[in-house]
Amino acid sequence: MRTTDRTLAIGLATPSLSLTARMMLALGNVMSIWRAVRNRQEIEYLSELNDSQLRDIGLSRQDLSAALTTSTFFEDPSSYLTNSARRRTRLSAFSSSRG
């Protein structure tokens, strides 16, 4: 007589999040979208500065327009501006040390 081993594949159920955890996750998403919208408004305020004022903070008009056009509506464009300002600062420090 032959016996055959049979295994039953049981998928482990993923534990569901508690109501509080789900609410905190939703609140985090809403706050992230709110921050992105608010930062877009701040970039609009920055566009009112003249070119020398923008240069003082390490930005250009092209940086402002690129930050708004490269990010989607739900993305925060301020990280693009931060990276642009840091890059420009490094380049100017490098060029001033060579001269």
Backbone atoms as SQL, in Angstrom:
CREATE TABLE atoms (id INTEGER PRIMARY KEY, chain TEXT, resi INTEGER, resn TEXT, atom TEXT, x REAL, y REAL, z REAL);
INSERT INTO atoms VALUES
  (1, 'A', 1, 'MET', 'N', 0.834, -1.161, 0.000),
  (2, 'A', 1, 'MET', 'CA', 0.000, 0.000, 0.000),
  (3, 'A', 1, 'MET', 'C', 0.893, 1.243, 0.000),
  (4, 'A', 2, 'ARG', 'N', 0.503, 2.192, -0.780),
  (5, 'A', 2, 'ARG', 'CA', 1.263, 3.432, -0.899),
  (6, 'A', 2, 'ARG', 'C', 0.539, 4.576, -0.230),
  (7, 'A', 3, 'THR', 'N', 1.297, 5.389, 0.395),
  (8, 'A', 3, 'THR', 'CA', 0.709, 6.613, 0.967),
  (9, 'A', 3, 'THR', 'C', 1.319, 7.809, 0.264),
  (10, 'A', 4, 'THR', 'N', 0.553, 8.747, 0.048),
  (11, 'A', 4, 'THR', 'CA', 1.013, 9.962, -0.615),
  (12, 'A', 4, 'THR', 'C', 0.885, 11.122, 0.355),
  (13, 'A', 5, 'ASP', 'N', 1.978, 11.839, 0.485),
  (14, 'A', 5, 'ASP', 'CA', 1.936, 13.023, 1.352),
  (15, 'A', 5, 'ASP', 'C', 1.284, 14.170, 0.600),
  (16, 'A', 6, 'ARG', 'N', 0.358, 14.723, 1.232),
  (17, 'A', 6, 'ARG', 'CA', -0.315, 15.872, 0.641),
  (18, 'A', 6, 'ARG', 'C', -0.091, 17.068, 1.548),
  (19, 'A', 7, 'THR', 'N', 0.292, 18.106, 0.917),
  (20, 'A', 7, 'THR', 'CA', 0.461, 19.338, 1.697),
  (21, 'A', 7, 'THR', 'C', -0.539, 20.356, 1.200),
  (22, 'A', 8, 'LEU', 'N', -0.990, 21.082, 2.089),
  (23, 'A', 8, 'LEU', 'CA', -1.958, 22.114, 1.773),
  (24, 'A', 8, 'LEU', 'C', -1.245, 23.458, 1.900),
  (25, 'A', 9, 'ALA', 'N', -1.185, 24.176, 0.800),
  (26, 'A', 9, 'ALA', 'CA', -0.522, 25.479, 0.818),
  (27, 'A', 9, 'ALA', 'C', -1.461, 26.497, 1.442),
  (28, 'A', 10, 'ILE', 'N', -1.080, 26.918, 2.594),
  (29, 'A', 10, 'ILE', 'CA', -1.898, 27.908, 3.289),
  (30, 'A', 10, 'ILE', 'C', -1.164, 29.237, 3.242),
  (31, 'A', 11, 'GLY', 'N', -1.760, 30.182, 2.602),
  (32, 'A', 11, 'GLY', 'CA', -1.167, 31.518, 2.574),
  (33, 'A', 11, 'GLY', 'C', -1.399, 32.189, 3.912),
  (34, 'A', 12, 'LEU', 'N', -0.342, 32.641, 4.481),
  (35, 'A', 12, 'LEU', 'CA', -0.494, 33.313, 5.762),
  (36, 'A', 12, 'LEU', 'C', -1.214, 34.638, 5.550),
  (37, 'A', 13, 'ALA', 'N', -2.203, 34.829, 6.319),
  (38, 'A', 13, 'ALA', 'CA', -2.961, 36.066, 6.203),
  (39, 'A', 13, 'ALA', 'C', -2.119, 37.206, 6.768),
  (40, 'A', 14, 'THR', 'N', -2.065, 38.274, 6.013),
  (41, 'A', 14, 'THR', 'CA', -1.315, 39.429, 6.510),
  (42, 'A', 14, 'THR', 'C', -2.156, 40.105, 7.577),
  (43, 'A', 15, 'PRO', 'N', -1.536, 40.461, 8.665),
  (44, 'A', 15, 'PRO', 'CA', -2.310, 41.096, 9.728),
  (45, 'A', 15, 'PRO', 'C', -2.809, 42.468, 9.264),
  (46, 'A', 16, 'SER', 'N', -4.047, 42.722, 9.511),
  (47, 'A', 16, 'SER', 'CA', -4.595, 44.004, 9.085),
  (48, 'A', 16, 'SER', 'C', -4.179, 45.079, 10.084),
  (49, 'A', 17, 'LEU', 'N', -4.080, 46.267, 9.582),
  (50, 'A', 17, 'LEU', 'CA', -3.695, 47.398, 10.420),
  (51, 'A', 17, 'LEU', 'C', -4.865, 47.798, 11.309),
  (52, 'A', 18, 'SER', 'N', -4.542, 48.290, 12.456),
  (53, 'A', 18, 'SER', 'CA', -5.597, 48.761, 13.349),
  (54, 'A', 18, 'SER', 'C', -6.197, 50.044, 12.780),
  (55, 'A', 19, 'LEU', 'N', -7.316, 50.428, 13.274),
  (56, 'A', 19, 'LEU', 'CA', -7.979, 51.636, 12.806),
  (57, 'A', 19, 'LEU', 'C', -7.088, 52.846, 13.026),
  (58, 'A', 20, 'THR', 'N', -6.429, 52.895, 14.153),
  (59, 'A', 20, 'THR', 'CA', -5.544, 54.023, 14.446),
  (60, 'A', 20, 'THR', 'C', -4.398, 54.088, 13.446),
  (61, 'A', 21, 'ALA', 'N', -3.809, 52.934, 13.135),
  (62, 'A', 21, 'ALA', 'CA', -2.702, 52.900, 12.175),
  (63, 'A', 21, 'ALA', 'C', -3.165, 53.334, 10.790),
  (64, 'A', 22, 'ARG', 'N', -4.352, 52.885, 10.385),
  (65, 'A', 22, 'ARG', 'CA', -4.882, 53.292, 9.080),
  (66, 'A', 22, 'ARG', 'C', -5.176, 54.782, 9.033),
  (67, 'A', 23, 'MET', 'N', -5.698, 55.317, 10.147),
  (68, 'A', 23, 'MET', 'CA', -5.978, 56.763, 10.207),
  (69, 'A', 23, 'MET', 'C', -4.682, 57.567, 10.141),
  (70, 'A', 24, 'MET', 'N', -3.651, 57.094, 10.832),
  (71, 'A', 24, 'MET', 'CA', -2.368, 57.801, 10.811),
  (72, 'A', 24, 'MET', 'C', -1.735, 57.740, 9.424),
  (73, 'A', 25, 'LEU', 'N', -1.876, 56.623, 8.739),
  (74, 'A', 25, 'LEU', 'CA', -1.367, 56.490, 7.383),
  (75, 'A', 25, 'LEU', 'C', -2.090, 57.453, 6.438),
  (76, 'A', 26, 'ALA', 'N', -3.409, 57.514, 6.559),
  (77, 'A', 26, 'ALA', 'CA', -4.190, 58.428, 5.723),
  (78, 'A', 26, 'ALA', 'C', -3.839, 59.879, 6.032),
  (79, 'A', 27, 'LEU', 'N', -3.685, 60.191, 7.305),
  (80, 'A', 27, 'LEU', 'CA', -3.330, 61.558, 7.694),
  (81, 'A', 27, 'LEU', 'C', -1.944, 61.923, 7.155),
  (82, 'A', 28, 'GLY', 'N', -1.023, 60.987, 7.187),
  (83, 'A', 28, 'GLY', 'CA', 0.312, 61.232, 6.637),
  (84, 'A', 28, 'GLY', 'C', 0.269, 61.524, 5.152),
  (85, 'A', 29, 'ASN', 'N', -0.573, 60.792, 4.421),
  (86, 'A', 29, 'ASN', 'CA', -0.710, 61.034, 2.982),
  (87, 'A', 29, 'ASN', 'C', -1.325, 62.402, 2.707),
  (88, 'A', 30, 'VAL', 'N', -2.339, 62.764, 3.467),
  (89, 'A', 30, 'VAL', 'CA', -2.980, 64.071, 3.288),
  (90, 'A', 30, 'VAL', 'C', -1.992, 65.189, 3.606),
  (91, 'A', 31, 'MET', 'N', -1.221, 65.023, 4.678),
  (92, 'A', 31, 'MET', 'CA', -0.243, 66.045, 5.047),
  (93, 'A', 31, 'MET', 'C', 0.848, 66.176, 3.986),
  (94, 'A', 32, 'SER', 'N', 1.237, 65.079, 3.382),
  (95, 'A', 32, 'SER', 'CA', 2.246, 65.110, 2.328),
  (96, 'A', 32, 'SER', 'C', 1.738, 65.889, 1.116),
  (97, 'A', 33, 'ILE', 'N', 0.496, 65.654, 0.742),
  (98, 'A', 33, 'ILE', 'CA', -0.098, 66.392, -0.378),
  (99, 'A', 33, 'ILE', 'C', -0.231, 67.863, -0.020),
  (100, 'A', 34, 'TRP', 'N', -0.657, 68.162, 1.200),
  (101, 'A', 34, 'TRP', 'CA', -0.798, 69.553, 1.645),
  (102, 'A', 34, 'TRP', 'C', 0.554, 70.268, 1.592),
  (103, 'A', 35, 'ARG', 'N', 1.610, 69.596, 2.041),
  (104, 'A', 35, 'ARG', 'CA', 2.953, 70.185, 2.031),
  (105, 'A', 35, 'ARG', 'C', 3.397, 70.479, 0.597),
  (106, 'A', 36, 'ALA', 'N', 3.109, 69.563, -0.326),
  (107, 'A', 36, 'ALA', 'CA', 3.488, 69.765, -1.721),
  (108, 'A', 36, 'ALA', 'C', 2.757, 70.964, -2.316),
  (109, 'A', 37, 'VAL', 'N', 1.473, 71.091, -2.025),
  (110, 'A', 37, 'VAL', 'CA', 0.695, 72.228, -2.534),
  (111, 'A', 37, 'VAL', 'C', 1.216, 73.526, -1.939),
  (112, 'A', 38, 'ARG', 'N', 1.482, 73.532, -0.644),
  (113, 'A', 38, 'ARG', 'CA', 1.990, 74.741, 0.015),
  (114, 'A', 38, 'ARG', 'C', 3.354, 75.139, -0.547),
  (115, 'A', 39, 'ASN', 'N', 4.218, 74.155, -0.798),
  (116, 'A', 39, 'ASN', 'CA', 5.534, 74.465, -1.346),
  (117, 'A', 39, 'ASN', 'C', 5.446, 74.965, -2.779),
  (118, 'A', 40, 'ARG', 'N', 4.464, 74.490, -3.529),
  (119, 'A', 40, 'ARG', 'CA', 4.242, 75.040, -4.868),
  (120, 'A', 40, 'ARG', 'C', 3.865, 76.518, -4.785),
  (121, 'A', 41, 'GLN', 'N', 3.045, 76.877, -3.812),
  (122, 'A', 41, 'GLN', 'CA', 2.686, 78.288, -3.626),
  (123, 'A', 41, 'GLN', 'C', 3.912, 79.112, -3.246),
  (124, 'A', 42, 'GLU', 'N', 4.774, 78.560, -2.424),
  (125, 'A', 42, 'GLU', 'CA', 5.988, 79.269, -2.027),
  (126, 'A', 42, 'GLU', 'C', 6.906, 79.484, -3.223),
  (127, 'A', 43, 'ILE', 'N', 6.947, 78.533, -4.133),
  (128, 'A', 43, 'ILE', 'CA', 7.761, 78.705, -5.341),
  (129, 'A', 43, 'ILE', 'C', 7.190, 79.831, -6.192),
  (130, 'A', 44, 'GLU', 'N', 5.890, 79.954, -6.217),
  (131, 'A', 44, 'GLU', 'CA', 5.272, 81.078, -6.934),
  (132, 'A', 44, 'GLU', 'C', 5.694, 82.411, -6.305),
  (133, 'A', 45, 'TYR', 'N', 5.787, 82.455, -4.976),
  (134, 'A', 45, 'TYR', 'CA', 6.262, 83.666, -4.302),
  (135, 'A', 45, 'TYR', 'C', 7.728, 83.929, -4.642),
  (136, 'A', 46, 'LEU', 'N', 8.519, 82.883, -4.739),
  (137, 'A', 46, 'LEU', 'CA', 9.926, 83.054, -5.106),
  (138, 'A', 46, 'LEU', 'C', 10.075, 83.628, -6.509),
  (139, 'A', 47, 'SER', 'N', 9.141, 83.316, -7.380),
  (140, 'A', 47, 'SER', 'CA', 9.233, 83.830, -8.753),
  (141, 'A', 47, 'SER', 'C', 9.033, 85.343, -8.818),
  (142, 'A', 48, 'GLU', 'N', 8.523, 85.929, -7.729),
  (143, 'A', 48, 'GLU', 'CA', 8.363, 87.381, -7.682),
  (144, 'A', 48, 'GLU', 'C', 9.676, 88.098, -7.342),
  (145, 'A', 49, 'LEU', 'N', 10.680, 87.357, -6.892),
  (146, 'A', 49, 'LEU', 'CA', 11.979, 87.957, -6.592),
  (147, 'A', 49, 'LEU', 'C', 12.705, 88.297, -7.892),
  (148, 'A', 50, 'ASN', 'N', 13.605, 89.288, -7.824),
  (149, 'A', 50, 'ASN', 'CA', 14.380, 89.583, -9.026),
  (150, 'A', 50, 'ASN', 'C', 15.552, 88.614, -9.122),
  (151, 'A', 51, 'ASP', 'N', 16.253, 88.665, -10.248),
  (152, 'A', 51, 'ASP', 'CA', 17.300, 87.680, -10.513),
  (153, 'A', 51, 'ASP', 'C', 18.444, 87.744, -9.507),
  (154, 'A', 52, 'SER', 'N', 18.807, 88.933, -9.061),
  (155, 'A', 52, 'SER', 'CA', 19.914, 89.016, -8.102),
  (156, 'A', 52, 'SER', 'C', 19.506, 88.450, -6.737),
  (157, 'A', 53, 'GLN', 'N', 18.247, 88.630, -6.352),
  (158, 'A', 53, 'GLN', 'CA', 17.776, 88.045, -5.091),
  (159, 'A', 53, 'GLN', 'C', 17.749, 86.519, -5.185),
  (160, 'A', 54, 'LEU', 'N', 17.331, 86.005, -6.322),
  (161, 'A', 54, 'LEU', 'CA', 17.348, 84.555, -6.518),
  (162, 'A', 54, 'LEU', 'C', 18.781, 84.024, -6.489),
  (163, 'A', 55, 'ARG', 'N', 19.697, 84.756, -7.125),
  (164, 'A', 55, 'ARG', 'CA', 21.092, 84.345, -7.135),
  (165, 'A', 55, 'ARG', 'C', 21.664, 84.315, -5.713),
  (166, 'A', 56, 'ASP', 'N', 21.219, 85.246, -4.861),
  (167, 'A', 56, 'ASP', 'CA', 21.683, 85.283, -3.470),
  (168, 'A', 56, 'ASP', 'C', 21.324, 84.009, -2.701),
  (169, 'A', 57, 'ILE', 'N', 20.205, 83.415, -3.042),
  (170, 'A', 57, 'ILE', 'CA', 19.823, 82.176, -2.353),
  (171, 'A', 57, 'ILE', 'C', 20.202, 80.942, -3.163),
  (172, 'A', 58, 'GLY', 'N', 20.971, 81.146, -4.233),
  (173, 'A', 58, 'GLY', 'CA', 21.505, 80.025, -4.995),
  (174, 'A', 58, 'GLY', 'C', 20.575, 79.445, -6.023),
  (175, 'A', 59, 'LEU', 'N', 19.607, 80.231, -6.487),
  (176, 'A', 59, 'LEU', 'CA', 18.639, 79.739, -7.469),
  (177, 'A', 59, 'LEU', 'C', 18.605, 80.624, -8.698),
  (178, 'A', 60, 'SER', 'N', 17.981, 80.124, -9.738),
  (179, 'A', 60, 'SER', 'CA', 17.755, 80.897, -10.955),
  (180, 'A', 60, 'SER', 'C', 16.296, 80.719, -11.369),
  (181, 'A', 61, 'ARG', 'N', 15.877, 81.516, -12.322),
  (182, 'A', 61, 'ARG', 'CA', 14.502, 81.393, -12.829),
  (183, 'A', 61, 'ARG', 'C', 14.271, 80.012, -13.451),
  (184, 'A', 62, 'GLN', 'N', 15.301, 79.492, -14.113),
  (185, 'A', 62, 'GLN', 'CA', 15.178, 78.167, -14.721),
  (186, 'A', 62, 'GLN', 'C', 14.965, 77.101, -13.655),
  (187, 'A', 63, 'ASP', 'N', 15.594, 77.266, -12.494),
  (188, 'A', 63, 'ASP', 'CA', 15.388, 76.307, -11.404),
  (189, 'A', 63, 'ASP', 'C', 13.936, 76.315, -10.940),
  (190, 'A', 64, 'LEU', 'N', 13.355, 77.495, -10.834),
  (191, 'A', 64, 'LEU', 'CA', 11.964, 77.596, -10.386),
  (192, 'A', 64, 'LEU', 'C', 11.019, 76.922, -11.373),
  (193, 'A', 65, 'SER', 'N', 11.199, 77.236, -12.654),
  (194, 'A', 65, 'SER', 'CA', 10.292, 76.646, -13.644),
  (195, 'A', 65, 'SER', 'C', 10.519, 75.140, -13.770),
  (196, 'A', 66, 'ALA', 'N', 11.777, 74.699, -13.678),
  (197, 'A', 66, 'ALA', 'CA', 12.051, 73.267, -13.772),
  (198, 'A', 66, 'ALA', 'C', 11.465, 72.514, -12.577),
  (199, 'A', 67, 'ALA', 'N', 11.509, 73.120, -11.394),
  (200, 'A', 67, 'ALA', 'CA', 10.952, 72.461, -10.207),
  (201, 'A', 67, 'ALA', 'C', 9.452, 72.240, -10.371),
  (202, 'A', 68, 'LEU', 'N', 8.780, 73.198, -10.955),
  (203, 'A', 68, 'LEU', 'CA', 7.331, 73.069, -11.126),
  (204, 'A', 68, 'LEU', 'C', 6.963, 72.125, -12.269),
  (205, 'A', 69, 'THR', 'N', 7.772, 72.099, -13.305),
  (206, 'A', 69, 'THR', 'CA', 7.402, 71.277, -14.466),
  (207, 'A', 69, 'THR', 'C', 7.871, 69.829, -14.343),
  (208, 'A', 70, 'THR', 'N', 8.945, 69.574, -13.594),
  (209, 'A', 70, 'THR', 'CA', 9.433, 68.193, -13.512),
  (210, 'A', 70, 'THR', 'C', 8.705, 67.370, -12.457),
  (211, 'A', 71, 'SER', 'N', 8.057, 68.017, -11.509),
  (212, 'A', 71, 'SER', 'CA', 7.349, 67.264, -10.474),
  (213, 'A', 71, 'SER', 'C', 5.862, 67.199, -10.803),
  (214, 'A', 72, 'THR', 'N', 5.255, 66.084, -10.434),
  (215, 'A', 72, 'THR', 'CA', 3.816, 65.960, -10.645),
  (216, 'A', 72, 'THR', 'C', 3.089, 66.766, -9.579),
  (217, 'A', 73, 'PHE', 'N', 1.788, 66.826, -9.683),
  (218, 'A', 73, 'PHE', 'CA', 1.010, 67.639, -8.751),
  (219, 'A', 73, 'PHE', 'C', 1.178, 67.180, -7.303),
  (220, 'A', 74, 'PHE', 'N', 1.312, 65.877, -7.092),
  (221, 'A', 74, 'PHE', 'CA', 1.389, 65.347, -5.737),
  (222, 'A', 74, 'PHE', 'C', 2.816, 65.266, -5.201),
  (223, 'A', 75, 'GLU', 'N', 3.809, 65.593, -6.017),
  (224, 'A', 75, 'GLU', 'CA', 5.197, 65.570, -5.567),
  (225, 'A', 75, 'GLU', 'C', 5.607, 66.934, -5.039),
  (226, 'A', 76, 'ASP', 'N', 6.504, 66.924, -4.092),
  (227, 'A', 76, 'ASP', 'CA', 6.997, 68.159, -3.496),
  (228, 'A', 76, 'ASP', 'C', 8.150, 68.698, -4.336),
  (229, 'A', 77, 'PRO', 'N', 7.985, 69.860, -4.981),
  (230, 'A', 77, 'PRO', 'CA', 9.037, 70.388, -5.843),
  (231, 'A', 77, 'PRO', 'C', 10.187, 71.048, -5.071),
  (232, 'A', 78, 'SER', 'N', 10.046, 71.219, -3.779),
  (233, 'A', 78, 'SER', 'CA', 11.089, 71.918, -3.025),
  (234, 'A', 78, 'SER', 'C', 12.391, 71.133, -2.969),
  (235, 'A', 79, 'SER', 'N', 12.330, 69.815, -3.049),
  (236, 'A', 79, 'SER', 'CA', 13.568, 69.031, -3.033),
  (237, 'A', 79, 'SER', 'C', 14.404, 69.317, -4.272),
  (238, 'A', 80, 'TYR', 'N', 13.748, 69.574, -5.396),
  (239, 'A', 80, 'TYR', 'CA', 14.480, 69.930, -6.615),
  (240, 'A', 80, 'TYR', 'C', 15.216, 71.251, -6.416),
  (241, 'A', 81, 'LEU', 'N', 14.556, 72.226, -5.794),
  (242, 'A', 81, 'LEU', 'CA', 15.200, 73.516, -5.557),
  (243, 'A', 81, 'LEU', 'C', 16.362, 73.394, -4.582),
  (244, 'A', 82, 'THR', 'N', 16.203, 72.583, -3.571),
  (245, 'A', 82, 'THR', 'CA', 17.281, 72.370, -2.608),
  (246, 'A', 82, 'THR', 'C', 18.499, 71.777, -3.294),
  (247, 'A', 83, 'ASN', 'N', 18.277, 70.779, -4.126),
  (248, 'A', 83, 'ASN', 'CA', 19.386, 70.150, -4.849),
  (249, 'A', 83, 'ASN', 'C', 20.048, 71.128, -5.817),
  (250, 'A', 84, 'SER', 'N', 19.250, 71.958, -6.476),
  (251, 'A', 84, 'SER', 'CA', 19.806, 72.943, -7.410),
  (252, 'A', 84, 'SER', 'C', 20.661, 73.961, -6.682),
  (253, 'A', 85, 'ALA', 'N', 20.186, 74.449, -5.551),
  (254, 'A', 85, 'ALA', 'CA', 20.949, 75.440, -4.787),
  (255, 'A', 85, 'ALA', 'C', 22.252, 74.830, -4.266),
  (256, 'A', 86, 'ARG', 'N', 22.188, 73.606, -3.787),
  (257, 'A', 86, 'ARG', 'CA', 23.409, 72.949, -3.292),
  (258, 'A', 86, 'ARG', 'C', 24.406, 72.722, -4.414),
  (259, 'A', 87, 'ARG', 'N', 23.913, 72.282, -5.565),
  (260, 'A', 87, 'ARG', 'CA', 24.782, 72.050, -6.717),
  (261, 'A', 87, 'ARG', 'C', 25.449, 73.353, -7.145),
  (262, 'A', 88, 'ARG', 'N', 24.692, 74.432, -7.204),
  (263, 'A', 88, 'ARG', 'CA', 25.240, 75.716, -7.611),
  (264, 'A', 88, 'ARG', 'C', 26.270, 76.212, -6.596),
  (265, 'A', 89, 'THR', 'N', 26.028, 75.979, -5.312),
  (266, 'A', 89, 'THR', 'CA', 26.981, 76.387, -4.286),
  (267, 'A', 89, 'THR', 'C', 28.290, 75.621, -4.422),
  (268, 'A', 90, 'ARG', 'N', 28.200, 74.320, -4.661),
  (269, 'A', 90, 'ARG', 'CA', 29.416, 73.519, -4.845),
  (270, 'A', 90, 'ARG', 'C', 30.194, 73.963, -6.068),
  (271, 'A', 91, 'LEU', 'N', 29.476, 74.243, -7.160),
  (272, 'A', 91, 'LEU', 'CA', 30.155, 74.677, -8.378),
  (273, 'A', 91, 'LEU', 'C', 30.830, 76.029, -8.191),
  (274, 'A', 92, 'SER', 'N', 30.169, 76.939, -7.496),
  (275, 'A', 92, 'SER', 'CA', 30.781, 78.259, -7.296),
  (276, 'A', 92, 'SER', 'C', 31.966, 78.160, -6.333),
  (277, 'A', 93, 'ALA', 'N', 31.895, 77.300, -5.339),
  (278, 'A', 93, 'ALA', 'CA', 33.022, 77.116, -4.436),
  (279, 'A', 93, 'ALA', 'C', 34.196, 76.479, -5.166),
  (280, 'A', 94, 'PHE', 'N', 33.896, 75.541, -6.062),
  (281, 'A', 94, 'PHE', 'CA', 34.943, 74.887, -6.829),
  (282, 'A', 94, 'PHE', 'C', 35.603, 75.880, -7.787),
  (283, 'A', 95, 'SER', 'N', 34.812, 76.703, -8.458),
  (284, 'A', 95, 'SER', 'CA', 35.369, 77.643, -9.423),
  (285, 'A', 95, 'SER', 'C', 36.130, 78.774, -8.720),
  (286, 'A', 96, 'SER', 'N', 35.707, 79.177, -7.532),
  (287, 'A', 96, 'SER', 'CA', 36.419, 80.243, -6.830),
  (288, 'A', 96, 'SER', 'C', 37.723, 79.726, -6.240),
  (289, 'A', 97, 'SER', 'N', 37.803, 78.451, -5.901),
  (290, 'A', 97, 'SER', 'CA', 39.045, 77.900, -5.356),
  (291, 'A', 97, 'SER', 'C', 40.092, 77.666, -6.444),
  (292, 'A', 98, 'ARG', 'N', 39.653, 77.552, -7.674),
  (293, 'A', 98, 'ARG', 'CA', 40.593, 77.330, -8.783),
  (294, 'A', 98, 'ARG', 'C', 41.191, 78.640, -9.262),
  (295, 'A', 99, 'GLY', 'N', 40.520, 79.748, -9.000),
  (296, 'A', 99, 'GLY', 'CA', 40.969, 81.025, -9.556),
  (297, 'A', 99, 'GLY', 'C', 41.798, 81.818, -8.658);
